[in-house]
């Protein structure tokens, strides 16, 4: 690979088996007994073993699906690349392969330089170790000497704002503390390649501002960055080039403005009312899984297009795979450029009480006034337990607001939302003589 190329991806593909469950209570004896059967299945090429594809046009066998297929592109050294696409497009799968969290089914990846990634809250942290110990552990994983890590240590701690909890095991950290430390470690330990997956989806406004500022500093410092986000404002601000993924394949690649325009055009035609695939979750399976999101209009019909002033219903269908004590659900609405417009919260302080959930199907319903301006929009869903721990996170459910109200077409004004206002006038009118 040439010295001016940091990452080269050729014919990359990743296939998953649908509906495959993992028996976490299986005994060692049961595992040994099942080994000959599984070996025989693999030798016979039965469906229990993922059969290899034979060509670029092959579909997945029954019970399997391609999260990525035929993905090829190069990333020049020192370039900041935005990886964009709707949920289920394969963005997170691609970054997990690059980060060596999962292996591809086909194709190859070449990288030149040490890589640090921030894919999920707390990825790469050992829960029993303290914040201090995890900083040194992550630096060692990157191949850094202890003196190199020590030179960056104070800067990392100051950025993460965890001075008081530095010697506390990270399993006791809140999700906000986790992500602040994870980002600080990934961004400050100076890897040649930095991979960041939607870090701006969590944290308060001040933390997001700090993240953007640090990422701009990293980008101008000549390091290679792969950045995944549904915030098109941030992507446009940080990235010079982009790659648009659609259903696991590269739909567009090139200068960032053109790639974002292609994404916004395609997003306006996506339907939200469908089963959510495993790749759309930040982790899978989550403790509590939102498996279907419905948007219903004023007439109760499932739709992806709303009128400007139409009150609508949001229905979240979920199930608990493991016991979850209470739920706190946040829904963030975004404009077509990824700007955050509004957030609604359901939980004990939002008027609902779920108690302990396990197994049964649940439906959370919200009645919402539509104040959004016409155009493409999206929503992100975050789920936490009653104790504040992250349970599930889904991004980029697409819907559109049409430039029509219930009384007919209205003029399209600037801005993101429409505010209802009642005007009055008081004062003395001077009549012309």
RODO-2510 file (C-alpha; in nm, 4 decimals, decimal comma):
residues 433
     n   res          X          Y          Z
     1     x     0,0000     0,0000     0,0000
     2     x     0,1329     0,3425    -0,0972
     3     x     0,2631     0,5746     0,1712
     4     x    -0,0082     0,8335     0,0977
     5     x    -0,2944     0,5896     0,1674
     6     x    -0,4022     0,5306     0,5305
     7     x    -0,6869     0,2830     0,4660
     8     x    -0,7664     0,0664     0,1628
     9     x    -1,0902    -0,1372     0,1556
    10     x    -1,1495    -0,3893    -0,1236
    11     x    -1,4686    -0,5905    -0,1807
    12     x    -1,5613    -0,5860     0,1877
    13     x    -1,8643    -0,7879     0,2959
    14     x    -2,0167    -0,8969     0,6257
    15     x    -2,3031    -1,1422     0,6620
    16     x    -2,5096    -1,2095     0,9759
    17     x    -2,7536    -1,4805     1,0633
    18     x    -3,1041    -1,3525     1,1422
    19     x    -3,2774    -1,4656     1,4590
    20     x    -2,9695    -1,6381     1,5990
    21     x    -2,9812    -1,6444     1,9770
    22     x    -2,7003    -1,7056     2,2205
    23     x    -2,7555    -1,9360     2,5165
    24     x    -2,5585    -1,7647     2,7908
    25     x    -2,6399    -2,0405     3,0433
    26     x    -2,5049    -2,3253     2,8329
    27     x    -2,2732    -2,5549     3,0296
    28     x    -1,9224    -2,6590     2,9297
    29     x    -2,0408    -3,0196     2,8975
    30     x    -2,3237    -2,9176     2,6613
    31     x    -2,0745    -2,7244     2,4480
    32     x    -1,8426    -3,0284     2,4203
    33     x    -2,1314    -3,2610     2,3297
    34     x    -2,2479    -3,0273     2,0501
    35     x    -1,9043    -2,9859     1,8890
    36     x    -1,9149    -3,2995     1,6671
    37     x    -2,2612    -3,2019     1,5348
    38     x    -2,1494    -2,8474     1,4472
    39     x    -1,8311    -2,9796     1,2841
    40     x    -2,0349    -3,2189     1,0717
    41     x    -2,2654    -2,9351     0,9632
    42     x    -1,9687    -2,7270     0,8534
    43     x    -1,8141    -3,0159     0,6582
    44     x    -2,1465    -3,0844     0,4806
    45     x    -2,1943    -2,7117     0,4103
    46     x    -2,5342    -2,7067     0,5812
    47     x    -2,7105    -2,3747     0,6571
    48     x    -2,5955    -2,3886     1,0190
    49     x    -2,2546    -2,2789     0,8964
    50     x    -2,2528    -1,9541     0,7023
    51     x    -2,1856    -2,0602     0,3420
    52     x    -1,9461    -1,8389     0,1543
    53     x    -2,0762    -1,6257    -0,1278
    54     x    -1,9640    -1,7074    -0,4799
    55     x    -2,0024    -1,3720    -0,6499
    56     x    -2,0928    -1,0078    -0,6093
    57     x    -2,4471    -1,0661    -0,7255
    58     x    -2,5287    -1,3547    -0,4912
    59     x    -2,8072    -1,2989    -0,2409
    60     x    -2,7810    -1,4192     0,1167
    61     x    -2,9025    -1,7745     0,1903
    62     x    -3,2332    -1,8097     0,3765
    63     x    -3,1969    -1,6862     0,7338
    64     x    -2,8950    -1,4662     0,6570
    65     x    -2,8519    -1,1055     0,5467
    66     x    -2,5642    -0,8943     0,4186
    67     x    -2,4910    -0,5959     0,6424
    68     x    -2,2127    -0,4973     0,3973
    69     x    -2,1434    -0,6180     0,0441
    70     x    -1,8866    -0,5164    -0,2166
    71     x    -1,7614    -0,2091    -0,0266
    72     x    -1,4445    -0,0602    -0,1760
    73     x    -1,2781     0,2788    -0,1242
    74     x    -0,9502     0,4371    -0,0147
    75     x    -0,8809     0,6952     0,2539
    76     x    -0,5751     0,9165     0,1924
    77     x    -0,3497     0,9870     0,4869
    78     x    -0,4561     1,2984     0,6821
    79     x    -0,8086     1,3107     0,5323
    80     x    -1,1288     1,3473     0,7363
    81     x    -1,3974     1,1198     0,5889
    82     x    -1,7662     1,1287     0,6823
    83     x    -1,9425     0,7908     0,6691
    84     x    -2,3146     0,8647     0,6366
    85     x    -2,6352     0,6773     0,5614
    86     x    -2,9629     0,5889     0,7218
    87     x    -2,9828     0,3339     1,0025
    88     x    -2,9244    -0,0193     0,8797
    89     x    -2,6964     0,1022     0,5982
    90     x    -2,3934    -0,0760     0,7497
    91     x    -2,2001     0,2173     0,8960
    92     x    -2,1420     0,0670     1,2406
    93     x    -2,0597    -0,2736     1,0910
    94     x    -1,7939    -0,1112     0,8715
    95     x    -1,6351     0,0671     1,1682
    96     x    -1,6407    -0,2511     1,3791
    97     x    -1,4484    -0,4327     1,1053
    98     x    -1,1957    -0,1493     1,0814
    99     x    -1,1602    -0,1564     1,4618
   100     x    -1,1100    -0,5359     1,4567
   101     x    -1,4141    -0,5946     1,6751
   102     x    -1,5633    -0,8251     1,4125
   103     x    -1,4147    -0,9990     1,1092
   104     x    -1,5431    -0,9621     0,7524
   105     x    -1,7095    -1,2470     0,5652
   106     x    -1,5284    -1,1484     0,2480
   107     x    -1,2923    -0,8813     0,1156
   108     x    -0,9884    -0,7225     0,2747
   109     x    -0,8803    -0,4141     0,4688
   110     x    -0,5316    -0,2631     0,4742
   111     x    -0,4383     0,0072     0,7258
   112     x    -0,1175     0,1986     0,7788
   113     x    -0,0847     0,3345     1,1325
   114     x    -0,2190     0,2628     1,4794
   115     x    -0,5948     0,3055     1,5169
   116     x    -0,8107     0,4240     1,8082
   117     x    -1,1879     0,3976     1,7953
   118     x    -1,4839     0,5306     1,9903
   119     x    -1,7780     0,3187     1,8787
   120     x    -1,9865     0,2801     2,1943
   121     x    -1,9958     0,4265     2,5430
   122     x    -1,7107     0,2621     2,7330
   123     x    -1,5791     0,0488     2,4469
   124     x    -1,2305    -0,0723     2,5381
   125     x    -1,2660     0,0005     2,9111
   126     x    -1,2298    -0,2670     3,1769
   127     x    -1,5158    -0,2088     3,4235
   128     x    -1,3179    -0,3231     3,7280
   129     x    -1,0251    -0,0889     3,6588
   130     x    -1,0178     0,2762     3,7628
   131     x    -1,0270     0,5675     3,5223
   132     x    -0,6515     0,6157     3,5731
   133     x    -0,5764     0,2491     3,4997
   134     x    -0,7978     0,2467     3,1894
   135     x    -0,6155     0,5486     3,0463
   136     x    -0,2831     0,3650     3,0706
   137     x    -0,4400     0,0404     2,9458
   138     x    -0,5774     0,2061     2,6322
   139     x    -0,2454     0,3765     2,5669
   140     x    -0,0636     0,0444     2,5980
   141     x    -0,3089    -0,1143     2,3525
   142     x    -0,2169     0,1625     2,1058
   143     x     0,1502     0,0704     2,1495
   144     x     0,2447     0,3848     2,3416
   145     x     0,5180     0,3906     2,6056
   146     x     0,4235     0,4807     2,9615
   147     x     0,6131     0,8115     2,9357
   148     x     0,4131     0,9050     2,6235
   149     x     0,0854     0,8351     2,8037
   150     x     0,1980     1,0298     3,1121
   151     x     0,2720     1,3327     2,8938
   152     x    -0,0933     1,3386     2,7824
   153     x    -0,2469     1,2268     3,1122
   154     x    -0,3329     1,5651     3,2664
   155     x    -0,4823     1,6873     2,9378
   156     x    -0,7053     1,3785     2,9155
   157     x    -0,8291     1,4141     3,2742
   158     x    -0,8995     1,7855     3,2330
   159     x    -1,0955     1,7294     2,9117
   160     x    -1,3026     1,4461     3,0630
   161     x    -1,3679     1,6445     3,3855
   162     x    -1,3351     1,3360     3,6075
   163     x    -1,0617     1,4507     3,8480
   164     x    -1,2604     1,3512     4,1577
   165     x    -1,3366     1,0043     4,0212
   166     x    -1,0009     0,9218     3,8646
   167     x    -0,9310     0,6370     4,1093
   168     x    -1,2866     0,4991     4,1051
   169     x    -1,3664     0,1826     3,9009
   170     x    -1,5335     0,2923     3,5765
   171     x    -1,8228     0,0512     3,6371
   172     x    -1,9452     0,3128     3,8867
   173     x    -1,9292     0,5968     3,6333
   174     x    -2,2438     0,7508     3,4902
   175     x    -2,2925     0,7180     3,1136
   176     x    -2,1895     1,0822     3,0748
   177     x    -1,8620     1,0266     3,2619
   178     x    -1,7985     0,7114     3,0577
   179     x    -1,8335     0,8850     2,7223
   180     x    -1,6331     1,1921     2,8273
   181     x    -1,3408     0,9745     2,9335
   182     x    -1,3711     0,7461     2,6283
   183     x    -1,3612     1,0402     2,3874
   184     x    -1,0777     1,2100     2,5750
   185     x    -0,8663     0,8927     2,5632
   186     x    -0,9359     0,8245     2,1945
   187     x    -0,8697     1,1829     2,0828
   188     x    -0,5692     1,2717     2,3003
   189     x    -0,3509     0,9614     2,2721
   190     x    -0,2607     1,0621     1,9159
   191     x    -0,3321     0,7559     1,7020
   192     x    -0,2584     0,7891     1,3312
   193     x    -0,6201     0,6865     1,2555
   194     x    -0,9208     0,7899     1,4665
   195     x    -1,2611     0,6235     1,4191
   196     x    -1,5591     0,7947     1,5851
   197     x    -1,9187     0,6667     1,5685
   198     x    -2,1857     0,9268     1,6602
   199     x    -2,0100     1,0599     1,9694
   200     x    -2,2222     1,3756     1,9405
   201     x    -2,5391     1,1755     2,0109
   202     x    -2,4646     1,1721     2,3838
   203     x    -2,3523     1,4350     2,6291
   204     x    -2,4697     1,7869     2,6947
   205     x    -2,4280     2,0854     2,4632
   206     x    -2,1014     2,1964     2,6253
   207     x    -1,9479     1,8494     2,5874
   208     x    -2,0548     1,8327     2,2219
   209     x    -1,8947     2,1720     2,1611
   210     x    -1,5699     2,0494     2,3177
   211     x    -1,5808     1,7313     2,1072
   212     x    -1,6236     1,9254     1,7842
   213     x    -1,3412     2,1576     1,8775
   214     x    -1,1073     1,8688     1,9596
   215     x    -1,1978     1,6819     1,6410
   216     x    -1,1215     1,9939     1,4376
   217     x    -0,7835     2,0080     1,6118
   218     x    -0,7215     1,6403     1,5336
   219     x    -0,8207     1,6930     1,1700
   220     x    -0,5923     1,9931     1,1202
   221     x    -0,3098     1,8000     1,2894
   222     x    -0,2755     1,5709     0,9890
   223     x    -0,4309     1,2570     1,1355
   224     x    -0,6801     1,0412     0,9460
   225     x    -1,0362     1,0505     1,0818
   226     x    -1,3444     0,8417     0,9963
   227     x    -1,6516     1,0110     1,1408
   228     x    -2,0033     0,8650     1,1520
   229     x    -2,2901     1,0979     1,2435
   230     x    -2,6493     1,1853     1,1582
   231     x    -2,5644     1,5493     1,2346
   232     x    -2,5031     1,6799     0,8837
   233     x    -2,3956     2,0177     1,0182
   234     x    -2,1096     1,8523     1,2066
   235     x    -2,0193     1,6308     0,9092
   236     x    -2,0117     1,9288     0,6740
   237     x    -1,8015     2,1272     0,9239
   238     x    -1,5437     1,8553     0,9932
   239     x    -1,5140     1,6448     0,6777
   240     x    -1,3639     1,7060     0,3359
   241     x    -1,4879     1,3877     0,1684
   242     x    -1,7728     1,1483     0,2326
   243     x    -1,8960     0,7955     0,1686
   244     x    -2,2710     0,7282     0,1532
   245     x    -2,3774     0,3740     0,2409
   246     x    -2,7166     0,2359     0,1408
   247     x    -2,8278    -0,1167     0,2335
   248     x    -2,4684    -0,2263     0,2830
   249     x    -2,3233    -0,0895    -0,0419
   250     x    -2,1482     0,2343    -0,1416
   251     x    -2,4084     0,4576    -0,3068
   252     x    -2,1976     0,7727    -0,3379
   253     x    -1,8387     0,8789    -0,2704
   254     x    -1,6602     1,2084    -0,3161
   255     x    -1,6631     1,5717    -0,2052
   256     x    -1,8626     1,6042     0,1169
   257     x    -2,1253     1,8548    -0,0017
   258     x    -2,2309     1,6332    -0,2927
   259     x    -2,2454     1,3216    -0,0738
   260     x    -2,4578     1,4983     0,1896
   261     x    -2,6958     1,6244    -0,0824
   262     x    -2,7330     1,2672    -0,2125
   263     x    -2,8066     1,1450     0,1412
   264     x    -3,0715     1,4098     0,2056
   265     x    -3,2432     1,3348    -0,1283
   266     x    -3,2529     0,9606    -0,0576
   267     x    -3,3582     1,0019     0,3067
   268     x    -3,6769     1,1849     0,2103
   269     x    -3,8188     0,8636     0,0612
   270     x    -3,7548     0,6157     0,3462
   271     x    -4,0444     0,4640     0,5402
   272     x    -4,0130     0,4438     0,9219
   273     x    -4,2830     0,1866     1,0004
   274     x    -4,0797    -0,1331     0,9669
   275     x    -3,8974    -0,3819     1,1870
   276     x    -3,5639    -0,2475     1,3089
   277     x    -3,2700    -0,4640     1,1984
   278     x    -2,9901    -0,5652     1,4405
   279     x    -2,7421    -0,3317     1,2692
   280     x    -2,9542    -0,0283     1,3607
   281     x    -2,8872    -0,0811     1,7327
   282     x    -2,5748     0,0561     1,8986
   283     x    -2,5324    -0,2869     2,0636
   284     x    -2,7222    -0,6081     1,9887
   285     x    -2,9073    -0,7597     2,1534
   286     x    -2,9677    -0,4790     2,4027
   287     x    -3,1191    -0,5467     2,7438
   288     x    -3,4359    -0,3703     2,6270
   289     x    -3,4879    -0,3705     2,2503
   290     x    -3,6959    -0,1166     2,0585
   291     x    -3,7810    -0,3359     1,7598
   292     x    -4,0396    -0,1211     1,5814
   293     x    -4,1082     0,2531     1,5559
   294     x    -4,4406     0,3766     1,4192
   295     x    -4,5464     0,7259     1,3176
   296     x    -4,9229     0,7635     1,2796
   297     x    -5,1033     1,0651     1,1408
   298     x    -5,4131     1,2344     1,2844
   299     x    -5,6307     0,9653     1,1240
   300     x    -5,4376     0,6836     1,2929
   301     x    -5,2678     0,5658     0,9723
   302     x    -4,9016     0,4603     0,9687
   303     x    -4,7129     0,7086     0,7531
   304     x    -4,3751     0,8639     0,6820
   305     x    -4,5220     1,1971     0,5643
   306     x    -4,7046     1,4426     0,7901
   307     x    -4,8903     1,7653     0,7201
   308     x    -4,7384     2,0817     0,8673
   309     x    -4,9881     2,1299     1,1501
   310     x    -5,0885     1,7656     1,1925
   311     x    -5,0816     1,6251     1,5442
   312     x    -4,9206     1,2804     1,5250
   313     x    -4,8626     0,9713     1,7376
   314     x    -4,5273     0,8072     1,7999
   315     x    -4,5429     0,4408     1,9027
   316     x    -4,2335     0,2552     2,0264
   317     x    -4,2636    -0,1249     2,0393
   318     x    -4,0128    -0,2928     2,2718
   319     x    -3,9276    -0,6061     2,4638
   320     x    -3,6904    -0,6776     2,7528
   321     x    -3,4350    -0,9541     2,6917
   322     x    -3,3086    -0,9219     3,0476
   323     x    -3,4729    -0,7692     3,3567
   324     x    -3,4724    -0,3895     3,3363
   325     x    -3,5746    -0,1792     3,6355
   326     x    -3,7736     0,1104     3,4961
   327     x    -3,7227     0,2880     3,1656
   328     x    -3,6189     0,6386     3,0656
   329     x    -3,6768     0,6930     2,6958
   330     x    -3,5595     1,0029     2,5122
   331     x    -3,6596     1,0905     2,1549
   332     x    -3,4557     1,3583     1,9767
   333     x    -3,5946     1,5179     1,6589
   334     x    -3,3509     1,6427     1,3950
   335     x    -3,3794     1,8538     1,0829
   336     x    -3,2679     1,7375     0,7411
   337     x    -2,9179     1,8733     0,8064
   338     x    -2,8897     1,6797     1,1339
   339     x    -2,9461     1,9798     1,3629
   340     x    -3,1103     1,8870     1,6936
   341     x    -3,4551     2,0499     1,7077
   342     x    -3,6283     1,9111     2,0159
   343     x    -3,6215     1,6256     2,2672
   344     x    -3,9063     1,4574     2,4524
   345     x    -3,8541     1,2284     2,7522
   346     x    -4,0593     0,9444     2,8966
   347     x    -3,9837     0,8093     3,2422
   348     x    -4,0787     0,8497     3,6062
   349     x    -4,0290     1,2250     3,5695
   350     x    -4,2113     1,2240     3,2360
   351     x    -4,5411     1,0812     3,3537
   352     x    -4,4933     0,7021     3,3181
   353     x    -4,3810     0,4250     3,5512
   354     x    -4,2870     0,0880     3,3998
   355     x    -4,1600    -0,1038     3,7039
   356     x    -3,9411    -0,4076     3,6273
   357     x    -3,9667    -0,5270     3,2660
   358     x    -3,8772    -0,8729     3,1370
   359     x    -3,9899    -1,0632     2,8289
   360     x    -4,3323    -0,9146     2,7631
   361     x    -4,4081    -0,6826     2,4710
   362     x    -4,4389    -0,3134     2,5601
   363     x    -4,5673    -0,0152     2,3650
   364     x    -4,4825     0,3428     2,4573
   365     x    -4,7094     0,6023     2,2968
   366     x    -4,6642     0,9795     2,2718
   367     x    -4,9052     1,2366     2,1241
   368     x    -4,7011     1,5151     1,9652
   369     x    -4,7833     1,8552     1,8176
   370     x    -4,6136     1,8945     1,4810
   371     x    -4,4340     2,2298     1,4812
   372     x    -4,1652     2,1332     1,2294
   373     x    -4,1094     2,3151     0,9019
   374     x    -4,1479     2,1235     0,5734
   375     x    -3,8673     1,8952     0,4628
   376     x    -3,6886     1,5752     0,5659
   377     x    -3,6509     1,5028     0,9374
   378     x    -3,5302     1,2179     1,1554
   379     x    -3,5530     1,1014     1,5133
   380     x    -3,3103     0,9236     1,7475
   381     x    -3,4216     0,7056     2,0387
   382     x    -3,2186     0,6533     2,3563
   383     x    -3,3223     0,4080     2,6281
   384     x    -3,1803     0,4025     2,9802
   385     x    -3,2658     0,1999     3,2867
   386     x    -3,4097     0,3694     3,5924
   387     x    -3,0552     0,3862     3,7301
   388     x    -2,9330     0,5843     3,4312
   389     x    -2,7390     0,3061     3,2524
   390     x    -2,7545     0,2910     2,8706
   391     x    -2,9802     0,0102     2,7472
   392     x    -3,0402     0,0801     2,3762
   393     x    -2,9745     0,3523     2,1205
   394     x    -3,1253     0,3832     1,7706
   395     x    -3,0501     0,6606     1,5252
   396     x    -3,1996     0,8202     1,2184
   397     x    -3,5622     0,7039     1,1822
   398     x    -3,6680     0,9126     0,8812
   399     x    -3,9917     1,1052     0,8182
   400     x    -4,0983     1,4031     0,6077
   401     x    -4,3134     1,7092     0,6758
   402     x    -4,5018     1,8126     0,3635
   403     x    -4,5423     2,1843     0,2729
   404     x    -4,9188     2,1480     0,3192
   405     x    -5,1376     2,2103     0,6232
   406     x    -5,4835     2,0753     0,6995
   407     x    -5,6267     2,3980     0,5519
   408     x    -5,4183     2,3897     0,2340
   409     x    -5,0720     2,4862     0,1146
   410     x    -4,8823     2,7384     0,3267
   411     x    -4,5818     2,9541     0,2382
   412     x    -4,2459     2,8013     0,3317
   413     x    -4,0576     3,0320     0,5669
   414     x    -3,7061     3,0011     0,7054
   415     x    -3,6033     2,8188     1,0203
   416     x    -3,6738     2,4763     1,1665
   417     x    -4,0022     2,5126     1,3595
   418     x    -4,3251     2,7091     1,3439
   419     x    -4,4327     2,8888     1,6611
   420     x    -4,7998     2,9660     1,7196
   421     x    -4,8519     3,3284     1,8152
   422     x    -5,1549     3,5468     1,8789
   423     x    -5,0923     3,9076     1,7745
   424     x    -5,2720     4,2145     1,9010
   425     x    -5,2261     4,5851     1,8492
   426     x    -5,2613     4,8710     2,0945
   427     x    -5,1946     5,2318     2,0227
   428     x    -5,3359     5,5494     1,8729
   429     x    -5,3757     5,5635     1,4987
   430     x    -5,3115     5,8930     1,3283
   431     x    -5,5548     5,9405     1,0383
   432     x    -5,4332     6,1385     0,7412
   433     x    -5,5956     6,4823     0,7039
***
